Amino acid sequence: MSGIQLSSDLVSRLKAVVVEHDAEADNDMLFMQYLAAVTGFIMAHQGQPGLDKGEFINDLAGFMGQVVKQVEADNQPQAPQEGAFGIWKPE
C-alpha cells in the first residue's frame, strides 16, 4: 500500500462526488460510511483465489488507524525551536 498520496484536494473531490449522489453525505460521518460501503462493495466483487477477505479488511482497518495517527501528528502545532545561547569553552 505504499505510494498512496493523500491530500485535502483529493478528499474534497471524492466528497463532492458522493455529495452529488447524496446531498446528506456533506456530513463527514455519513461520507465516511459511504467510503466504507464502497470498500465493502469492491471487496465483495473480488474473486482472487486464496484472498482472505476478512484478513484484508482487518489490514485495511489497521492501515486506516495508522493514517489517523500520522495525520493527527502532522497537524499538531510544533513548539517553536529555541535558539542556542551561551559560550562554549573546551575543558
N, C-alpha and C positions, 0 to 999 in steps of 0.2 A: 504494500500500500504506500510505498514511498513515491515521491514525486507529485503528491497532491498539492495543489496550490489554491489555498482558500483566500478569499478577500471579501470585504464588505460589499463590493460591487457584485461579485458572483452570487452572494446570498440574496442581495436585493433583487437581482434579476430572476433568480429562482422563485423568490416570494411573489414577485409580480406575476409570473406565470400562474402560480397556484391561486392567487387572489383573482386573476382573470377568470379562473374556473369557479371559484367560490369566494365571494367578497368577504365572508366572515373569516377567512384564513388570514386576514390582516392581523388578527390576534396571533401573537407569536406561539402560544401554546397549541392552538389549532394547526398552525403552519407546521410545527414540529411533528404533530400527529400525521399530517399528510406525508411528510418526508419518511417517517417510519412505515407508513402504509405502502408507499411506493417501493421502499426497500423490500417489504414482505411480498408485494405483488411480483417484483422482479425475481425474488428468491423462489417463489412458487413455480416459476416457469423454467427454472434451471434443471437440467437433466444429466449433468455430467456424472458418469459412473464414479462411485466412491465419494461423492460430495456429501459430507455430513452437514446438512443444513443447520441443524441445531447448534453444532460447534461453531460454524461460520457466523451465525447470528450472535453467539456469545463473544466471538472475536471482534465483531463489529461494535458490540456494546462496550467492550474494553477499549477499543480504539476511540470511540466517542468520548469516553471518560478521559483518555489521555489528551484529546483535543481540548476538552473543557479546562483541564488543569493548565495546559500550555497557554491558552488564550487568556485565562484569568491571570496567570503570572505575567504575561506580556502587557496586560492592562493595568497592573499595579503601578502606582506612582513610584518613581525611583527617587530615593533620597539624594539630595544634592551632595556631590562629592566635595569634601572639604580639602582645601589646598594644604599642602605641607608647609610647615613653618619651622623656624629654628635654624641653628647652625650645627652641622655635624662635624665633630672633631675626632680623628682617629685616636685610639688609646695608645 
